[in-house]
Amino acid sequence: MEDAPATVFSLRHDLSSGGRAVEFVALDAPGEVLQRRPTGLAELDRALGGGLVPGSAILMGGDPGIGKSTLLLQAAARIAHAGGSTVYVSGEEAAGQVRLRASRLGLEDAPIKLAAATSVRDILTTLGSMEPPALLVIDSIQTMHSDTIEGAPGTVSQVRGCAFELIRYAKENGTALVLVGHVTKDGTIAGPRVLEHMVDVVMSFEGERSHQYRILRALKNRFGAVDEIGVFAMAGEGLEEVTNPSMLFLSGRDTPLAGSSVFPALEGTRPVLVEIQALIVRLQSGATPRRAVVGWDNGRLAMLLAVLESRCGLNFSSAEVYLNVAGGYRLSDPAADVAVAAALVSALSDKPLASDSVWFGEISLAGEIRPVSHAGLRLREAAKLGFGKGFGPASSNAQELKSSGNSPGLSFDSLNQLANLVDRVIGSE
């Protein structure tokens, strides 16, 4: 079959020729090793995987007023004090407003190049006339505007186009780029989802305004582990790092109380001890009992109550059940099943658990307690904070920890069935 004759249309839309040859390199080709740049905030470096990678693009989202701008201003100031060139571009505030916040944080002497602008053309033109900075902060990407794209700032095409141009500049010049993103009502980053695919790192800054703590969580990281967290506390002079977050989520435990258990949660590679509180209220009338949960999945609580009734013969159907994770912490780890069950059985029997005990493990519908990941890491954190007893699945990790002596003073008691847990709680004196 003869080739079709070339036309103006085919020549313009045929991409098989007319371009520049792409250079291929081997994986082991010698090249410059990228050195991470510390931000001066250890908790931020932990969430990033060790610091800022030159040429990386980072997308940070969080609720309004949670502290995103404060955190980035503190990081930019520390990098600037350490000799790195930093540029902070605010599209939501005037330069005077940012300076006022910097003065409140005690950062007014930081050599940060500050600008209030929304035109990507103006920003890139200015950056092209100077030495590429080590850090470029855009606050926020939804306020940026490109005159080459139709539409108002914040539209899908504008957000995608502006982010593409800024990311291309960062890749070509070795600048670490941080884009602040707005979030929707359900906490996800607003705008096109393709924005999350374009960047190297996606971070979420979380916390309750009624609590002082803030958690910086890495949801995607091409240069480090996912689900690593950094913990901060909001203070009068900005965000302070919390090196021992377990103390934030454990209330005073001088007197053992019924319905309270401690769960060694795992965030990335960091164990965090969290207190789980349960309250059982018996109903005298035939009213429908309530099930109220704060900080845990409501459906998982219903499943656990059904397993306790079906497999262990405990009666929760005529009682109201209230469950709370202390400190406003939110749990998604399935290993919390055993700790929740222990708190529920303790509240139902009105028998306190040992104040120096931790509980973890996943519970199946058959009432089996299944192994979970990193049991040894969880128990080591508990031993470090003075806990003496651990209850969990008969996993190899926990047994290896017990035999290796890495957790002096902590004894581990394995649980195979949910009935074993009920016997430990109700049978304890």
Order of alpha helices (4+ residues) and beta strands (2+ residues): alpha-alpha-beta-alpha-beta-alpha-beta-alpha-beta-alpha-beta-alpha-beta-beta-beta-beta-beta-beta-beta-alpha-beta-alpha-beta-beta-beta-alpha-beta-alpha-beta-alpha
